[in-house]
Amino acid sequence: MKVTREELLAKAKKTAEDAMRPHPSDSKKFTKEELLAKAKEPAKDAMRLHPFFRGKIQTAPKCVIRDVNDFAIWYTPGVAASCRAIHEDQNLVYEHTNKGNTVAVVSDGTRVLGLGDIGPWAGLPVMEGKALLFKYLGGVDAVPICLDTKDPYRIMLAVKLIQPSFGGINLEDISQPKCFRVLDMLRTDPEVKIPVWHDDQQGTATVILAGAINALKMVGKQVEEAKFAVIGTGAANVATLRLILASGVPFGHIVACDSKGILHPERDDIAQRKIEFVDKWRICQNSNAEGRRGGIKEAMRGADVCIAASKPGPGTILPEWVKGMADDAIIFACANPIPEIWPWEAKEAGARIVGTGRSDFPNQINNSLGFPGIFRGVLDVRATTITDEMAVAAARELARCAEERGIEDDHILPTMADWEVFPREAAAVGVKAQEQGLARLSFSRDELLAMAKDTIRQAQDMTHFLMEKELIPPVPAEWAREEE
């Protein structure tokens, strides 16, 4: 029986909602051991299905091939006409090739998920997965580029050298502090003509900001007036802090804490490496208006929002420290695989809204809600860079999408099943790029929204068609999920 696109989307959405929106009481039924066992289930499937499909992405034609005579158009001799045109006007490369819809996912494999420095070969499955999400959720053709070097300058050189083939660069799973240097130097290099983005920094930060916007609405507090405790000063939280500032929060309202304690001007360990840790030294000099000293406990005291991306728990954040926060406290405990504090412990200690990085708890902070739509918008207007203001625009649109559907304490963000989120983010980012004078093309919001919807629908329809025709082979029955 033929299944329509609407039926496929409905089934996919129901499955995702069932997985991502558990009843708030469900998580308390599991012990730590049971949760860890549950977390291992996808790994078991991955070890069977990755070899079965031999990866997750492939190259497929987008032009007609009526018969072999068409190759004279798409390749030699006809293609020479396109080559000559581009040679005379380099901008025509966007009209004659797929450059404008192609992103490179660049990694050296030095900080892959929770696995650490596993190298470029072992990092390739993650980069393929990223490319899959780019295509299905954003209609973006992404190519994994895993580099066999740990030298930040060679990474930067590689990015500059591959520019002719790509419309944008997504940096992925690069260790700190070099990830900051690589991103900042590429973004400010006049020879780099395409947007460069580090998703571990900017993507995670965008979704955290969206969650914070809606969580603060739920508790009746203004973003600009809230006090933030930032636990962990790695790539994600340094970028989160930047976006919090860009959204109007005063620097003095933020107290940041790393593994050695609260950041302040007398942190000699950071001062001695301030060239290497530029952002951390800036935080030392400008945050923490009260001049606090101490550790996580002192950083959290009186805070309205605690954003943690630090050491996996439980026990990294203690319930008694949550009790010292402001009324209706908000906690985003983003460490994986175990959050810094169990959600039920945080709530019992007085937190009202709790988010984690996990799909089996409410309020998952998932950077996959950000980068597909953001890049869709960036590519559609051919933006030259991705600014913090563009990320804030995406965060606000993401928060707005959830609010329109109805936000609750245990549902402050959309899920990946809410596919309409991605074209709306794309439109918001494209409009902001034009406002900032960073777009090469000009479109109205409605035009951008329609373009993004069409592109993303086409990507999803193609996947469903290949599955329906079994050109993507079905999963063997003995491996199928129970709900199937």
C-alpha positions, 0 to 999 in steps of 0.5 A: 500500500502506498503511504502518502508524505502526510502519513509518513510525516504524521508517523515520524512526528508521533514517534519523535513526540513519544520519545522526546516528550515523556511524562514528567514523572517517567524519568523518576521511575528509572535508576541511574543504571537503568538510564545508562542501559537505556542510553546504550540502546541506540549504540547497539542499533548503530553497530548493526545499522551503520555496517548494514547501510555502509554509512548514511549519505550519498551523492544523487543527481539533481539534473535530468538524464534523459539518456546518455547524450545528456552527458555532453551537456553536463560534462564535456564538451558542453560544460566548458561553456559554463566554465568560461562564463564563471571564469569571466564572472566568478559569481556565476559559480552560484548559478551554474553549480551546487556551491550555493547549497553545499556546506563542508563539515570540517573536523580534526576529531579532537573533541568528538561528542563525549569521546574526546580526541579519537581522531579524524577516522573515528570522527567520520561517522559523526560528521556523516550524521551531521550531514544527514541532519543538514539535508533532512532538516535543512535541505542543505547538501553537506560533505564531511571533511575530516582533517588529519591534523591537529594544527589550528593553522593547517585547519584554517589553511584547509578551510581557505583552500576548499572555499571554491567548492562550498557555500559555507563551513561548519566546524565540528568537534574541534578541541578548545582553546584552538576552536575559538582561535580557528573560528575567530580568525576565519571569521575575520580573515578578509580572504574568507568569502563564505560564512564559517560557523562552529556548531559546538559553540554557536549552535548549542548557544542558540538553542540554550538562549531560545530555551532561556527566553521561554523559561523566563517567560514561564516564570514571569521574568525579563531576560534583561533583568535575570541573573545567570550562573554559567557553569563550565567555560568550554566552547558551548558556554563561552558562545552562550555567554556571548549570545546572552550578552547580545540579547541584552543581559548586562555582563555584570549579571553573569557569574561564570565558573570553571573547574578552578572556580569563579572567574574574576580579575585576579585569576592569574592562571587565566591571565598568564594564558590570556592570549590563548584564552581570550574569551575567558580573560574577557569574562574575568574582566567584565562579569561578576559585578558583585566580585564573588569568589568560590566555586559552583555553590557561590556562583549559583547563589541567587541566580535566576538561571543556571546554564551548565555544560561541564563535568557529567554528573550526577553530583556536579551540582548539588541539590542544596546549591539549587536551594540557594537560587532565586525563586522559580529557578531555571536549570539547564544541565547539559552534560552528557550522558548524565546531566550535572544534576538529575532533573527530579533532584533539581525540582525537589530542591526548588527549581521550576524548569529543568532542561538537559541534553537528553531526549529521555527527559523533558526540555531537551537542549538539542543543537539540531534545532538550530544549525539546519535552519540557520544555514538554510537562511544563510545560504538562501541570501548568500550571506558572507558571515554568520553574526551573533545577531543572526544567531539571536534572531534564530533563537527568538524565532525558535522560542516563538515557534514553541510559544505559539504551540503552547509552552509549559514548564516541561515543554519550552522548546520544539522538537526536531519533529516540528519541521516548520521550525526550520524554514521559520528560522531560515527566514529570520536569519535571512532577514537579519543578514539583509538588515546587517548588510551581509547578504548578497541577495535580497528577499522578503521574509515571505519569499525566504519562508516559501523558498526554505519550505520548498527546499526542505520538503524536497529533501524529505520527500526524496528520502521518503520516496527512496525508502518507499521504493526500497532504493534505501533498503528497509531495516531487517525485520529482526532489527526493527524498533518495537513501535514499527 
